[in-house]
């Protein structure tokens, strides 16, 4: 089973060309379902 979509929002704070803060918010539900199905042999 392939994951067709997984909503994700990334927030990066950049200072002097370097990432100094990173936050991500995602709906991991589709990933977890696909992973469970893969582990169950579906």
C-alpha positions as CSV (number, residue, x, y, z in Angstrom):
1,X,0.0,0.0,0.0
2,X,1.4,3.4,-1.0
3,X,0.8,6.6,0.8
4,X,-0.9,8.9,-1.7
5,X,-0.8,12.0,0.5
6,X,0.3,13.2,3.9
7,X,-0.4,16.8,4.8
8,X,2.6,18.5,6.4
9,X,3.5,22.0,7.4
10,X,7.1,23.0,7.8
11,X,8.2,26.2,9.5
12,X,11.9,27.2,9.3
13,X,13.5,30.1,10.9
14,X,16.6,31.2,9.1
15,X,19.3,33.5,10.4
16,X,22.4,34.4,8.4
17,X,21.6,31.7,5.8
18,X,21.4,29.0,8.5
19,X,18.3,27.2,9.8
20,X,18.2,28.0,13.5
21,X,14.8,26.6,14.3
22,X,12.7,23.9,12.7
23,X,9.1,22.9,13.4
24,X,6.9,20.4,11.5
25,X,3.3,19.6,11.9
26,X,2.0,16.6,10.1
27,X,-1.0,14.2,9.9
28,X,0.9,10.9,10.4
29,X,-2.4,8.9,10.2
30,X,-2.0,7.8,6.5
31,X,1.7,6.8,7.2
32,X,0.7,4.8,10.3
33,X,-2.1,3.0,8.5
34,X,0.2,2.1,5.6
35,X,3.0,1.0,7.9
36,X,0.6,-1.2,9.9
37,X,-0.8,-2.8,6.7
38,X,2.8,-3.4,5.5
39,X,3.7,-5.1,8.8
40,X,0.5,-7.2,8.7
41,X,1.4,-8.4,5.2
42,X,-1.5,-6.5,3.4
